[in-house]
Amino acid sequence: MKFAHFSHVWAKPGMTPHERYEELWRELKLCDELGFDYAFCVEHHFRPDESWISSPSLFAVGAGARTKRLRVGPMGYIVPLYHPLRLAEEIAIVDQMLGGRMELGLVPGINPDYFKPFGFDYGQRKSPTLEFVDYLRAAYGETQPFSFHGAEFNTDSALLAVQPFQRPHPPLWMMSRDPQTLEFCAKNGINPGYFLIYPRADAAPRYRKFLADWAKAGWAHKPNIAYCTVVYVDETDEKAIGTALFRASRAYEGFMKPAQPGETFAERARKHAEFFTGRGEPGASEIMANLFDPDFIRERDLVFIGSPETVAKKLRAAAEQGVFNTFLGEFNFSDLPADDLMRSIRLFGEKVMPALRDYEPF
């Protein structure tokens, strides 16, 4: 198995953005020292109460400047929000600045509120994301200057000043549970993955088909399949649960609509649950409706909280059930104190990762 530090770079009470970024760099420096494989961030916009990372490139360069071996990148760029030529230039420069340590996640974007202020159509987001893979290969191809003419993008005779360090491009990722997108990923050698909101039992058959499609495509290497959720490790189960379980039930508060004046958390959670009740994908809807219930997320192991032995055991069982071999751990959530945060990362790196390094679920 492989392991990543994953961060929404949540807004933290009592912190300025600068202070929050400095805390993030301390986390990543420790992960680098402990032998984590990756560090990833999201791209979120326009929610000062939620995430403070709208520029994955700056995350990657800042992380790279403070680490020596950690591979870093976005999970991922919201492709439809960029001009493809500008994004291709930026990716190449970031990869060069990182000395070839970039991992490249591409996503269509999950929240329509990110699109409105830019004047873009949320309903037309998937096709440009998929076409950008071909665009990148043209931009970084042997024929230079390059041209590209597709359904979404058109570029004539552009010569990039900088090509990426890794050839033909950094490793690609695309978080998705959509069957057609998974077929695209298998065909194009793209590492996929999914988040806690999609049940592992539902994901398993889709990812087994992905693995079969990957093999049919003839790729010589094994793919990474990622799974992302909250994790907290402490000396004992009791201490871990007492410190982190309630906070874990508030980790994804940013998924809810911003609070209205006088609106309580319970009222916001109820509206959130009502929105997902009865929607398609009943398993995912049930998780989203109960995401803020500590007992619900604990009983279903939707978050991994406990001693090193407990977390290793639960993570191994989840990987087998959910067919993933790369774990993206969100270590910094809610108002978790800094000392607890850093102890959790250290215990995970020193005790959980060694227990699972040689385990391969597929």
C-alpha positions as CSV (number, residue, x, y, z in Angstrom):
1,M,0.0,0.0,0.0
2,K,0.9,3.6,-0.5
3,F,0.0,6.6,1.7
4,A,-0.8,10.2,1.2
5,H,-1.4,13.3,3.3
6,F,-4.6,14.7,1.9
7,S,-5.9,18.2,2.8
8,H,-8.9,20.4,2.1
9,V,-6.8,23.0,3.9
10,W,-9.9,23.7,6.0
11,A,-10.4,27.1,7.6
12,K,-9.4,26.7,11.3
13,P,-10.9,28.7,14.2
14,G,-8.6,31.4,15.5
15,M,-6.1,31.1,12.5
16,T,-5.4,33.5,9.7
17,P,-4.8,32.0,6.3
18,H,-1.1,32.6,6.6
19,E,-1.0,30.7,10.0
20,R,-3.0,27.9,8.5
21,Y,-0.6,27.5,5.6
22,E,2.4,27.5,8.0
23,E,0.7,24.7,9.9
24,L,0.2,22.8,6.6
25,W,3.9,23.1,5.7
26,R,4.8,21.7,9.2
27,E,2.5,18.7,8.5
28,L,4.0,18.0,5.1
29,K,7.5,18.3,6.4
30,L,6.8,15.7,9.0
31,C,5.1,13.4,6.4
32,D,8.2,13.8,4.2
33,E,10.5,12.7,7.1
34,L,8.2,9.7,7.9
35,G,8.2,8.4,4.4
36,F,4.7,9.2,3.2
37,D,4.4,8.8,-0.6
38,Y,2.2,11.7,-1.6
39,A,0.6,14.9,-0.5
40,F,-2.5,16.1,-2.3
41,C,-4.9,19.1,-2.0
42,V,-8.3,20.0,-3.4
43,E,-9.2,23.0,-5.4
44,H,-12.2,24.8,-3.8
45,H,-13.5,28.4,-4.3
46,F,-15.6,31.1,-2.7
47,R,-16.1,29.6,0.8
48,P,-14.0,31.4,3.4
49,D,-15.7,29.3,6.0
50,E,-14.6,26.1,4.4
51,S,-11.4,25.6,2.3
52,W,-8.5,28.0,1.9
53,I,-7.0,26.4,-1.1
54,S,-8.1,27.7,-4.5
55,S,-4.7,27.4,-6.2
56,P,-3.3,23.8,-6.3
57,S,-0.2,25.0,-8.1
58,L,0.8,27.2,-5.2
59,F,0.2,24.3,-2.8
60,A,2.4,22.0,-4.9
61,V,5.3,24.5,-5.2
62,G,5.0,25.5,-1.6
63,A,5.0,21.9,-0.5
64,G,7.9,21.0,-2.8
65,A,10.0,23.8,-1.4
66,R,9.7,22.4,2.1
67,T,10.1,18.7,1.4
68,K,12.8,16.5,-0.3
69,R,11.1,13.3,-1.6
70,L,7.4,13.7,-1.1
71,R,5.4,13.6,-4.4
72,V,2.9,16.4,-4.4
73,G,0.0,17.7,-6.5
74,P,-3.6,18.6,-6.9
75,M,-6.5,16.2,-6.5
76,G,-7.2,17.9,-8.6
77,Y,-7.3,20.9,-10.9
78,I,-10.9,21.8,-11.9
79,V,-10.1,21.6,-15.6
80,P,-13.2,23.5,-16.9
81,L,-12.2,26.6,-14.9
82,Y,-8.9,27.0,-16.9
83,H,-7.9,27.8,-20.5
84,P,-6.3,24.5,-21.5
85,L,-3.1,26.2,-22.9
86,R,-2.6,28.2,-19.8
87,L,-3.1,25.1,-17.6
88,A,-0.7,23.0,-19.7
89,E,2.0,25.7,-19.3
90,E,1.4,25.9,-15.6
91,I,1.6,22.1,-15.1
92,A,4.9,21.9,-16.9
93,I,6.4,24.7,-14.8
94,V,5.3,23.2,-11.6
95,D,6.7,19.8,-12.5
96,Q,10.0,21.4,-13.4
97,M,10.1,23.4,-10.1
98,L,9.4,20.1,-8.2
99,G,12.2,18.3,-10.1
100,G,9.7,15.7,-11.4
101,R,7.8,15.2,-8.1
102,M,4.5,16.3,-9.4
103,E,1.3,14.1,-9.4
104,L,-1.4,15.4,-11.6
105,G,-5.1,15.1,-10.6
106,L,-7.8,16.3,-13.0
107,V,-11.4,16.7,-12.0
108,P,-14.5,18.2,-13.6
109,G,-15.6,20.0,-10.4
110,I,-18.3,18.9,-8.0
111,N,-19.9,22.2,-6.8
112,P,-21.8,24.4,-9.2
113,D,-21.1,27.4,-7.0
114,Y,-17.5,27.3,-8.2
115,F,-18.6,27.9,-11.8
116,K,-21.1,30.8,-11.5
117,P,-18.6,33.6,-10.6
118,F,-16.3,32.6,-13.5
119,G,-19.2,32.7,-15.9
120,F,-18.9,29.0,-16.8
121,D,-21.5,26.4,-17.4
122,Y,-21.5,23.7,-14.7
123,G,-23.5,21.4,-16.9
124,Q,-20.7,21.3,-19.5
125,R,-17.8,20.2,-17.3
126,K,-17.1,16.5,-17.9
127,S,-16.3,16.6,-21.6
128,P,-13.5,19.2,-21.4
129,T,-12.0,17.4,-18.4
130,L,-11.6,14.2,-20.4
131,E,-10.5,15.9,-23.6
132,F,-7.8,17.7,-21.7
133,V,-5.9,14.4,-21.3
134,D,-5.4,14.4,-25.1
135,Y,-4.7,18.1,-25.1
136,L,-1.9,17.5,-22.6
137,R,-0.4,14.8,-24.7
138,A,-0.4,17.0,-27.8
139,A,1.1,20.0,-25.8
140,Y,3.9,17.8,-24.5
141,G,4.4,15.8,-27.7
142,E,7.3,15.5,-30.0
143,T,5.7,17.8,-32.6
144,Q,6.4,21.4,-31.6
145,P,4.9,23.9,-32.0
146,F,1.8,21.9,-31.4
147,S,-1.8,22.2,-32.6
148,F,-4.9,20.6,-31.2
149,H,-8.5,20.6,-32.6
150,G,-11.1,18.8,-30.5
151,A,-14.7,19.1,-29.6
152,E,-13.9,21.5,-26.7
153,F,-10.4,23.0,-27.4
154,N,-8.7,24.5,-30.4
155,T,-5.1,25.6,-30.4
156,D,-3.0,26.5,-33.4
157,S,0.8,26.5,-33.5
158,A,1.7,27.0,-29.8
159,L,5.2,26.5,-28.6
160,L,5.5,25.9,-24.8
161,A,8.6,27.7,-23.3
162,V,8.8,24.9,-20.7
163,Q,8.1,21.2,-21.0
164,P,7.4,19.0,-17.9
165,F,10.3,17.3,-16.1
166,Q,8.5,14.0,-16.4
167,R,7.9,12.6,-19.8
168,P,5.4,12.6,-21.4
169,H,3.7,14.1,-18.4
170,P,3.3,13.7,-14.6
171,P,1.3,10.6,-13.5
172,L,-2.4,11.3,-13.9
173,W,-5.2,10.8,-11.4
174,M,-9.0,11.3,-11.7
175,M,-11.2,10.7,-8.7
176,S,-14.4,9.2,-9.9
177,R,-16.9,6.5,-9.4
178,D,-18.7,7.0,-12.7
179,P,-18.5,3.8,-14.8
180,Q,-17.8,5.6,-18.1
181,T,-15.0,7.7,-16.5
182,L,-13.5,4.6,-15.0
183,E,-13.4,3.0,-18.5
184,F,-11.7,6.2,-19.8
185,C,-9.2,6.0,-16.9
186,A,-8.3,2.3,-17.7
187,K,-7.9,3.1,-21.4
188,N,-5.6,6.0,-20.7
189,G,-3.6,4.7,-17.8
190,I,-5.0,7.1,-15.2
191,N,-5.1,6.3,-11.5
192,P,-8.7,6.7,-10.1
193,G,-10.1,6.9,-6.6
194,Y,-13.0,7.8,-4.4
195,F,-14.0,9.4,-1.2
196,L,-15.7,8.1,2.0
197,I,-19.1,9.3,0.7
198,Y,-19.3,6.4,-1.7
199,P,-19.8,3.0,0.0
200,R,-16.8,0.7,-0.4
201,A,-19.1,-2.3,-1.0
202,D,-20.7,-0.4,-3.9
203,A,-17.3,0.8,-5.2
204,A,-15.7,-2.7,-5.3
205,P,-17.4,-4.1,-8.4
206,R,-16.8,-1.0,-10.3
207,Y,-13.1,-1.0,-9.4
208,R,-12.8,-4.7,-10.2
209,K,-14.1,-4.0,-13.6
210,F,-11.6,-1.1,-13.8
211,L,-8.8,-3.5,-13.0
212,A,-10.0,-5.9,-15.7
213,D,-10.2,-3.0,-18.2
214,W,-6.7,-1.9,-17.1
215,A,-5.3,-5.3,-17.8
216,K,-7.0,-5.5,-21.2
217,A,-5.4,-2.1,-22.1
218,G,-2.0,-3.8,-21.7
219,W,-0.5,-1.4,-19.1
220,A,2.7,-3.0,-17.7
221,H,2.4,-1.4,-14.3
222,K,-0.3,-1.8,-11.7
223,P,-2.6,1.2,-11.1
224,N,-3.1,3.2,-7.9
225,I,-6.6,3.2,-6.6
226,A,-7.2,5.8,-3.9
227,Y,-9.6,6.0,-1.0
228,C,-9.8,9.2,1.0
229,T,-11.2,9.8,4.5
230,V,-10.4,11.2,7.9
231,V,-7.9,9.4,10.1
232,Y,-6.7,10.0,13.6
233,V,-4.2,7.8,15.6
234,D,-3.4,8.0,19.3
235,E,-1.8,5.8,21.9
236,T,-5.1,4.0,22.8
237,D,-8.5,3.6,21.2
238,E,-10.1,5.4,24.1
239,K,-7.9,8.4,23.8
240,A,-8.3,8.6,20.1
241,I,-12.1,8.4,20.2
242,G,-12.3,10.9,23.0
243,T,-10.1,13.4,21.1
244,A,-11.2,12.9,17.5
245,L,-14.6,11.2,17.0
246,F,-16.8,14.2,17.5
247,R,-14.4,16.3,15.6
248,A,-14.5,13.8,12.8
249,S,-18.2,14.1,12.6
250,R,-17.7,17.9,12.0
251,A,-14.8,17.4,9.5
252,Y,-17.0,17.9,6.4
253,E,-19.1,20.7,7.7
254,G,-18.1,22.6,4.6
255,F,-20.2,20.3,2.5
256,M,-23.3,22.0,3.9
257,K,-24.6,25.3,2.7
258,P,-23.1,28.4,4.6
259,A,-24.9,29.1,7.8
260,Q,-27.7,31.6,7.7
261,P,-28.0,34.2,10.5
262,G,-29.1,32.4,13.7
263,E,-29.1,29.0,12.1
264,T,-27.9,26.2,14.3
265,F,-25.6,23.3,13.2
266,A,-28.5,20.9,13.8
267,E,-30.8,22.9,11.5
268,R,-28.1,23.0,8.8
269,A,-27.5,19.2,9.2
270,R,-31.2,18.5,8.9
271,K,-31.5,20.5,5.6
272,H,-28.4,18.7,4.3
273,A,-29.9,15.3,5.1
274,E,-33.2,16.1,3.6
275,F,-31.5,17.2,0.4
276,F,-29.9,13.7,0.0
277,T,-32.8,11.5,1.2
278,G,-34.3,9.6,-1.6
279,R,-31.8,10.6,-4.3
280,G,-30.1,8.1,-6.6
281,E,-27.2,5.9,-5.3
282,P,-29.0,5.1,-2.0
283,G,-25.7,4.0,-0.3
284,A,-24.0,7.3,-1.0
285,S,-27.1,9.2,-0.1
286,E,-27.4,7.5,3.3
287,I,-23.7,8.4,4.0
288,M,-24.2,12.0,3.1
289,A,-27.4,12.3,5.1
290,N,-25.6,10.9,8.2
291,L,-22.1,12.3,7.7
292,F,-22.4,14.4,10.9
293,D,-23.5,11.6,13.2
294,P,-20.5,10.3,15.2
295,D,-22.1,6.9,15.9
296,F,-23.0,6.4,12.2
297,I,-19.5,7.1,10.9
298,R,-17.8,5.1,13.6
299,E,-20.0,2.0,13.3
300,R,-19.4,1.9,9.6
301,D,-15.7,2.6,9.7
302,L,-16.2,5.6,7.5
303,V,-13.3,7.3,9.4
304,F,-10.3,5.5,10.9
305,I,-9.8,6.5,14.6
306,G,-7.9,4.5,17.2
307,S,-4.6,3.1,18.3
308,P,-2.0,2.3,15.6
309,E,-3.0,-1.4,15.8
310,T,-6.8,-0.6,15.4
311,V,-6.3,1.8,12.6
312,A,-4.0,-0.6,10.7
313,K,-6.5,-3.4,11.1
314,K,-9.5,-1.3,10.0
315,L,-7.6,0.2,7.1
316,R,-6.5,-3.2,5.8
317,A,-10.1,-4.5,6.0
318,A,-11.4,-1.5,4.2
319,A,-8.8,-1.8,1.4
320,E,-9.8,-5.4,0.9
321,Q,-13.5,-4.5,0.9
322,G,-13.2,-1.4,-1.2
323,V,-10.4,-2.5,-3.6
324,F,-7.9,0.3,-3.0
325,N,-4.2,0.3,-2.6
326,T,-3.5,3.9,-1.9
327,F,-4.8,5.7,1.2
328,L,-5.4,9.4,1.3
329,G,-5.6,10.4,4.9
330,E,-7.2,13.7,6.0
331,F,-5.3,14.3,9.2
332,N,-6.2,17.9,10.0
333,F,-9.9,18.4,10.5
334,S,-12.3,20.5,12.6
335,D,-10.6,22.2,15.5
336,L,-8.1,19.3,16.2
337,P,-5.3,20.8,18.4
338,A,-1.9,21.1,16.8
339,D,-0.2,18.7,19.3
340,D,-2.8,16.0,18.7
341,L,-2.5,16.5,14.9
342,M,1.2,16.1,14.8
343,R,1.2,13.1,17.2
344,S,-1.4,11.4,15.0
345,I,0.7,11.9,11.8
346,R,3.8,10.6,13.6
347,L,2.1,7.5,14.9
348,F,0.5,6.8,11.5
349,G,3.9,7.1,9.8
350,E,5.9,5.2,12.4
351,K,3.4,2.4,13.2
352,V,0.5,2.2,10.8
353,M,2.4,2.5,7.5
354,P,5.0,-0.1,8.3
355,A,2.3,-2.6,9.2
356,L,0.6,-2.2,5.8
357,R,3.5,-1.5,3.4
358,D,3.7,-5.0,2.1
359,Y,0.0,-5.6,1.9
360,E,-1.4,-5.5,-1.6
361,P,-5.2,-5.8,-1.9
362,F,-5.2,-6.7,-5.6
